[in-house]
Amino acid sequence: MSSAQRGEPPYRVIAAEIRSRIASGDLAPGERVPSIRAIARRWGVAIATATKVTAVLREEGLVEARVGSGTVVSPGAGGERAAPARRSAAAPARQSEAPERERVRILRAAVDLADAEGLQALTMRRLAAELDLGPMTLYRYVTGKEELLTQMADLVFGDLTLPEPGPRGWRAKLELVAREQWRLCRRHLWLPPVISFTRPALVPHMLVHTEWTLRALDGLDLSMDVRLQEALTLHAFVVTIAVSKADEAQAERNSGMSLNRWSEAQRSRRRALLTSGRFPLLATFSDDAAPDLDALFEYGLARHLDGFAVLLGDRGRDGSAGGEQDH
């Protein structure tokens, strides 16, 4: 199935075609690739779309801007037809690895890189260098960075095994899955920003979590639509707070300033606002500590589940009342 048949956006379809020409050697290192205007004319797309094509190829390390030459194929980006012969003598063990084992090795390296340095540091070219592979070798396993991120998400969700049947009571089950996902997102801060609820990727191990949550609501006399809404809402709650955690980690990388140091630097301005008389209730709070996202998560989870208990007409603290069956 072609990229177009899969419904991918035009800029990715065009990028895939140019990438294929680089991989085959049709476009060799140092040769010019179509300019933005040339892409717009040839494929009949807007300049903005053509700009995205070049941006994707540049991010993947396949092309670079060269003064006087325009955008050209990066050194070492092409010639993959000859690469297996060059690598066979240097790395016979790698050649004998099964494709699935090599795919997982690549994904683990990508996860380690994103964990250590964030999503901005994760490019196809950087990942290939970390693995001592030719830049085009990665495309045997993923079509680009978007698919790489999807497979990384699938991998780390697969690392988290939910118990069967789990604790007694719907509330204990929902608390368990939410806290496990919170720990997962804290461990992999790149994960929350790559999760989409409007255009979800079909990630099998993430679907396992959704299925587990749906089963946690068995016996509550709820329609499947309501059960699905609850599963998605609970997951969205976790991811929303986790995105703030991820944003803070990126802000610290960019600024070199921890949240506590930043909060301290804002203290005088904050005190001036709070003592102005405009915010008398806020002025009663201590402004010394930075926001505690773990505490916010626990508070939000408890209040959400309290509300769900009201929906069920179940005021029981443990959630085992209301006719729920054991699982």
Secondary structure, 3 states (H helix, E strand, C coil): CCCCCCCCCHHHHHHHHHHHHHHHCCCCCCCECCCHHHHHHHHCCCHHHHHHHHHHHHHCCCEEEECCCEEEECCCCCCCCCHHHHHHHHCHHHHCCCHHHHHHHHHHHHHHHHHHHCHHHCCHHHHHHHHCCCCCHHHHCCCCHHHHHHHHHHHHHHCCCCCCCCCCCHHHHHHHHHHHHHHHHHHCCCHHHHCCCCCCCCCHHHHHHHHHHHHHCCCCCCCHHHHHHHHHHHHHHHHHHHHHHHHHHHHHHHHCCCHHHHHHHCHHHHHHHHCCCCCCCHHHCCCCCCCCHHHHHHHHHHHHHHHHHHHHCCCCCCCCCCCCCCC
